[in-house]
Amino acid sequence: MARRPKAAAAEPEATAGRADAPRRKGARRTTPSAETLSGLPPERLIGLILGETARNPAFKKIVSAALAALQGPEAVAAIVDRRLSALEGARGFIDWQRRRAFTADLNATVSVIVDELRPLDAVAALDRLVRFLDGASGVLARVDDSLGITEGVYERAAEAAVEIVGALSEGEAAGFAARILPLVAGDPDGPLGMLFLDLIPRLPDGALPALDAELAQALASIPEEPGDWRAGRARGRLLRARQDIADRRGDVDAFVALEEAVAGEAADNVAIADRLLAAGRPEEALERVRRPRQRGAAPVTREALITGRVDAEAPVRARAVAEIRILDALGRGEEAQALRWQRFHDSLDAGMLRDYLAKLPDFEDDEALRAAFDRATAFPQPYRALTFLINWPDLDRAGRLVLDRAGTWEGERYEVLAPAAEALEQARPEAAALLYRRLIDDILDRGRSQAYAHAARYLAQLVPIDPGSGAYRERLRRDHGRKHAFWSLVGGR
């Protein structure tokens, strides 16, 4: 009997929970979708659209084009042509305050071409995209586009053009490629130049011979005058296009000749060797990959551009990998093994060591691995040695390396020390503590306020593994007590 009031008291809660369920379901019904919008009366939808067109010029452009599409492709093309003519005739500078609206307008123009004109007339849409891209240099020259946002609209347009060409017939695709050749030669570094190279993998095989002939003719018309950098860039772009065609056609000799025409003595011998090997010509491939390469412009990967870190050893590694692959193909396994070991010995390349060990006879890999660890421990570049031992992993040796070379480590090499310290916390806490102290000291000694959060985290990770952390923290208080931004992050830790 005493429990009945409790049950009754709980009843409203349960009822409330059941009452909430329909409201939660209704909340999901407010998300705009084809299903939910179909429940609105047409008059209400029209009102919402008209309201947005009054506020948003770019949206108004898209709605106007959709209405024009009801009349046919000519009406949509006329809207696009008017906007393109305005862009081509404009001269005013677009500052950062107007850039957002201007970029939205450009994006709307591309949307109209792709979403409204293309379904009605793909060739007409392609022509407008080419015209839009051809005007890129003039537009970008007068826009404050330090973030590359406006340039991204032109990248979108180029991708759309490549997609449209991929759906054309063989004759139409070949004709389009030939038609834009003069524009590419006139502005080889513009969006159309990149579009042209992206186009070649999408062209049908039957279109390649005629396009190659057009490229050869276009190249012959470009004067080879020393000092004319624009002509040189145009020649380079067209030669690369011919090289891509040679690759598509499996013509190795043409690829080699074009590579030498583009780069001269700095030709990419690894790329040439790869193709010779694939063509069943391993002896020629080996001779080519062993040729000394003259210094030229080092290729920069997308990752390097994003991170700002260039791997200076990438060309050497690629050359070794190619040579090993060729030696294996020739049945010269001992030479390939010697090269794998030499590559590891010179650079602590873990991949090379794993491949080397995998190729050894049974029971020989233990001795080889000991020799590899000895080499790593004595390696003259301690940061590379630490990275190798941490990643292999051999945490015991990594910890000993840290302690044996205690005076070596500098906190500014955080990209090596921070992951090493975290990896060593359990296996070798004294080594991890040393690295954490180096990291913290570097940040505070330099007053790198943007890294104070990292220093606070390192200190929190140091305390449980370092018996002397209390005295260390007191020293930090004494030396850096006025760095209030740091201590506010440390708090009570």
C-alpha positions, 0 to 999 in steps of 0.5 A: 500500500505504501508503494502506490503513491510512488507509482502514481507519482511516477505516472506523470513522468511516463505520460510526459515521456510519451507526449514528447515522442510525437514532438520529436518526430514532428521536429524531424519533419521540419527538415527541408526535403522533397517529402516535407516540402511537398506538404506545403501549399504551392502558394506558400512555396512560391512566396518563399521563393519570391522572398529569397529572390528579393534577398539573394541575387545569385538565387534569383539568377538560378530561378530565372534560368530555370524559368528560361529553360521552359522556353528551350536552350536558346533562352538559357544560353542568352542569359549566360551570354549576357553575364559572360559579356559583362564579365569580359567587359568589366574592369573594376577591382573587386575588394574583399568586402564585395568578393563574397557576393561576386563569387556567389554570382560567378558560382551561380553562373556555373550552376546555370550552365551545368544544371539548366543548359547542359540537360538541354544542350550539352555542346552549348553548355560546354562552349559557355564553360570554355568561354567562362574559363577563358576569361579567368585570368582577367577576372582573377586579376581584379579580385582580392582572392588571397584565400583562393575562394573565387579561383575555386569556382573556375576549378569547379567549371573545369571539372564540369567541362571534363565531365561533359566531354567524357559523355560526348561522342568520339568525334565531338570530343576530338573536335572540342579538344582541337578547338580549345588548343589555341586557347591553351597555347595562349594561356598555358598556365590558366584553367584551360591548360589544366583542363586540357591535361585532365581531358586526355584520360577521358577521351576515347581511344579513337580520338587520340591520333587526330589530337596528337597530330593537332598538337604537333602542328600547334607546337610547330607554330610556336617560335623557339626564341630564347627568353620568351618564357610564355612561348616556352611555357606553351611548348611545355604544356603541349609537349606534356599533352602529347606525352600523356597521349603517348602514355595512353597509346602505350608508345614508350619510345614517343614518351621517352622522346617527349620527356627529353624534349620537355626536360632535357638532361633533367628528364625523369629517368624513373618514369621512363624506366617504369614504362620500359619495364612495363613494355618488357624491356628490362635491360633498357630500363636498368640502363635508364634508371642508373643514369645520373639525373641532372638537377632540375625543378624537383617535383612537388606533391600535393601533400608537400604543398599542404604541409609545407614539408618537402621530402628531399629524399623522395627522388632517391627513394623512388629511383632505388625502388625502381632499380630493385623492381627491375633487378628482380624482373631480371632475376638478379635477386642478390643485387636487389637485396644488396640495394635494399640493405644499402638503402636502409643503411644510408637512410633507415628506410623501414620499408626497405628493411622489411622487404630485405628481411622478407627475402632472406632464407629462413633463420637468417632474419634474426641476425640481419635484424640485430645488425639493422638495430645496431645501425639504427642505434649508431646512426649519425642523425638521431632524430631519424634513428628515434623515428625508426625505432619508435615506428618499427617498434623497438621501444626499449632501444628507443628509450635507451637512445633517448637517454644515451643522447640526452643532450641532443634533443631539442624541443623545436623538433616536436614532430619527432619528440611528441609522438616518441614521448607518448609511445615511451610513456609505459615502456620507458617512462624516464625517457618519455619524461626527458622528452616531455621536459624538452618540449615544455622548456622549448615552448616556455623559453621561447614564449610561444603562446600559441603552443601553451595548450600543448605545453600544459598537456605535456606537463599533465602527461609528465606528472604521473611518469616522473617522480621529480615532476614536483620539483620540475614544476616549481622550477617552471613557476620560478622561471615562467611564473609571469606566463599567466596564459600558460598557468591558466591552462595548467590550472590545478594540475 
